Amino acid sequence: QTGELPFDRIFGKPFYNYLEDHPDDLKVFGEAMSSLSGIENPAIAAAFKKTYKSAGIRTLVDVAGGHGSLLATILAQNRSLKGVLFDLPAVIARARNDRHVTTQRLARRCAFESGDFFESVPDGGDAYILKYILHNWDDENCVRILTNCRRAMNEKGRILVADPLIAPGNHREWGKLLDIQMMVAVRGKERTKKEFAELFGRAGLRLVRVVPTDSALSIVEGVRAS
């Protein structure tokens, strides 16, 4: 009724700030995300290999990629691919010591960069993947993130958004449950194909296709509008 976030009102602070102040809850949240990733990351990596192996992508930038488990899974299946793991400085500092990305086989192909995606992202990528990122934010902030990716990517670069895609109709699906969670906890939401297309358009991008995966997530692909 008020537009105020229920979580902020009840707990007196934003969701992620609360987790930082409550290590036990942060641990549970992290374990839950890792459990989901164990199912989703192989599915996304398989779809990436099938769809983009011959697409001329040499460098993949994982935007807000955490400790790099998704990027490491994709790199392991695409031996000629190089990766850039990008996140906040504190996250990247932890990621450098994380087993997913520091094995000798992958470390030579994975660079680490830190920063704030509301300000900029690493330049020179052929593709920028954002898994469970845009669904955390309202439209204005999503346009800002996507615009920074468009500015940074190579001339023929691609944006790959890995999020649930809300299908037409009133069928049961994971994305709708997650949409309710976003409404309660943060200022984000899950989106339809039309809503993604509108976001892309506002950021100077054009939605070219949706790539399904063997998980609840799809890869929504965008390129420069002109």
C-alpha positions in Angstrom: 0.0 0.0 0.0 2.8 2.4 0.8 5.5 1.3 -1.7 7.9 0.8 1.2 9.9 -2.4 1.2 8.6 -4.8 3.8 12.0 -6.1 4.7 13.4 -2.6 5.3 10.5 -1.7 7.5 10.6 -4.8 9.6 14.4 -5.0 10.0 15.3 -1.4 9.8 17.9 -1.8 7.0 18.2 -3.1 3.4 18.4 -6.9 2.9 22.1 -7.2 2.0 23.2 -4.8 4.8 21.2 -7.0 7.2 23.1 -10.0 6.0 26.5 -8.3 6.5 25.5 -7.5 10.1 24.3 -11.1 10.8 27.0 -13.6 9.8 24.9 -16.7 10.7 22.1 -15.6 8.3 24.7 -14.6 5.7 26.2 -18.1 5.9 22.7 -19.7 5.4 22.0 -17.4 2.5 25.4 -18.2 0.9 24.8 -21.9 1.2 21.4 -21.6 -0.4 22.9 -19.7 -3.3 25.6 -22.2 -3.7 23.1 -25.0 -3.7 21.1 -23.3 -6.5 24.3 -22.6 -8.5 25.2 -26.3 -8.4 22.1 -26.9 -10.5 22.1 -23.8 -12.6 25.7 -23.2 -13.5 26.2 -26.4 -15.4 23.0 -25.8 -17.3 24.0 -22.2 -18.2 27.5 -23.4 -19.2 26.1 -26.1 -21.4 23.8 -23.7 -23.2 26.7 -21.2 -23.6 28.9 -23.9 -25.2 26.1 -25.0 -27.5 25.1 -21.6 -28.6 28.2 -19.4 -28.5 31.1 -21.8 -29.1 31.5 -20.6 -32.7 30.3 -17.0 -32.1 33.7 -15.4 -31.9 33.6 -14.7 -28.2 37.2 -14.6 -26.9 36.7 -12.8 -23.6 33.7 -13.2 -21.3 33.2 -10.8 -18.5 31.2 -12.1 -15.5 29.6 -8.9 -14.0 29.1 -9.2 -10.3 30.2 -12.8 -10.6 30.9 -13.4 -6.9 33.6 -16.0 -6.3 33.5 -17.0 -9.9 31.8 -20.4 -9.9 29.8 -19.7 -13.0 32.7 -18.3 -14.9 34.9 -21.2 -13.9 32.3 -23.7 -15.1 32.0 -21.9 -18.5 35.8 -21.7 -18.8 36.3 -25.4 -18.1 34.0 -26.2 -21.0 35.5 -23.7 -23.4 39.3 -24.1 -23.5 40.0 -21.2 -25.8 37.9 -18.7 -23.8 39.3 -16.1 -21.5 37.4 -14.7 -18.6 37.3 -11.6 -16.4 35.7 -11.8 -13.0 34.3 -8.5 -11.9 32.8 -7.6 -8.5 33.2 -5.3 -5.6 36.7 -5.0 -4.1 36.0 -7.1 -1.0 34.4 -9.8 -3.1 37.3 -10.0 -5.5 39.7 -10.1 -2.7 38.0 -13.3 -1.4 37.6 -14.7 -4.9 41.4 -14.7 -5.5 41.6 -17.4 -2.8 38.6 -19.3 -3.9 39.2 -22.8 -5.2 36.8 -22.3 -8.1 38.9 -19.9 -10.0 42.5 -20.2 -8.7 43.3 -23.7 -10.0 46.4 -23.5 -12.2 44.4 -24.6 -15.2 41.9 -21.8 -15.0 43.9 -19.0 -13.4 45.9 -18.4 -16.5 42.7 -17.6 -18.4 40.9 -15.6 -15.7 41.6 -12.0 -14.7 40.3 -10.3 -11.6 39.0 -6.8 -11.7 37.1 -4.8 -9.0 34.8 -1.8 -9.1 31.2 -0.7 -9.0 29.0 -1.6 -11.9 26.9 1.5 -11.4 30.1 3.4 -12.4 31.7 1.2 -15.0 32.6 -2.4 -15.9 35.8 -3.7 -17.5 36.4 -2.7 -21.1 37.1 -4.9 -24.1 34.8 -7.9 -23.5 33.2 -9.8 -26.3 30.3 -10.8 -24.0 29.1 -9.7 -20.6 27.1 -12.2 -18.5 24.9 -11.1 -15.6 23.4 -13.9 -13.6 20.8 -13.0 -11.0 21.9 -9.3 -11.2 19.1 -7.4 -13.0 16.4 -9.1 -11.0 17.8 -7.4 -7.9 17.2 -3.8 -9.2 14.5 -1.5 -10.5 14.3 -0.5 -14.1 16.3 2.7 -13.7 19.3 0.9 -12.1 19.1 -1.9 -14.6 19.3 0.6 -17.5 22.4 2.1 -15.8 24.1 -1.3 -15.5 23.3 -2.3 -19.0 24.4 1.1 -20.4 27.8 0.7 -18.7 28.1 -2.8 -20.3 27.2 -1.5 -23.7 29.8 1.2 -23.4 32.5 -1.2 -22.3 32.0 -4.1 -24.7 33.6 -4.6 -28.1 31.9 -3.3 -31.3 30.2 -6.7 -31.8 29.8 -7.5 -28.2 26.8 -9.2 -26.5 25.0 -8.9 -23.3 23.9 -12.2 -21.8 21.4 -11.9 -18.9 20.8 -15.1 -17.0 17.5 -14.6 -15.1 14.1 -16.3 -15.0 12.0 -15.3 -17.9 8.3 -15.0 -17.0 6.2 -16.7 -19.7 2.7 -15.7 -20.7 -0.2 -17.2 -18.9 -0.8 -18.3 -15.3 1.4 -21.4 -15.1 3.4 -22.3 -12.0 7.1 -21.4 -12.4 10.1 -20.7 -10.2 10.4 -17.1 -11.5 7.0 -16.1 -10.1 7.9 -17.3 -6.7 11.1 -15.4 -6.9 9.3 -12.3 -8.1 7.4 -12.3 -4.9 10.6 -12.6 -2.9 12.1 -9.7 -4.9 9.0 -7.5 -4.1 9.4 -8.2 -0.4 13.2 -8.0 0.1 14.7 -5.7 -2.6 13.6 -3.2 -5.3 13.8 -5.7 -8.1 11.6 -8.1 -10.0 11.5 -10.9 -12.5 10.7 -9.9 -16.1 8.9 -11.0 -19.3 10.6 -11.0 -22.7 8.8 -7.7 -23.5 10.1 -6.1 -20.3 13.6 -7.2 -21.0 13.3 -5.8 -24.6 12.2 -2.4 -23.1 15.1 -2.3 -20.7 17.5 -3.2 -23.4 16.1 -0.5 -25.7 16.5 2.2 -23.0 20.1 1.2 -22.6 20.9 1.4 -26.4 20.6 -2.4 -26.9 18.4 -4.7 -28.9 17.1 -8.0 -27.7 18.0 -10.6 -30.3 17.0 -14.0 -28.8 16.3 -15.9 -25.7 18.4 -19.1 -25.1 16.7 -21.7 -22.9 18.8 -23.7 -20.4 18.1 -27.0 -18.6 17.3 -24.9 -15.5 14.8 -22.3 -14.4 17.0 -19.6 -16.0 17.2 -18.4 -19.6 19.9 -16.4 -21.3 18.4 -13.2 -22.7 20.8 -11.9 -25.3 21.2 -8.3 -26.4 23.5 -6.4 -28.8 24.0 -2.8 -29.7 20.9 -1.2 -31.2 22.9 0.4 -34.0 
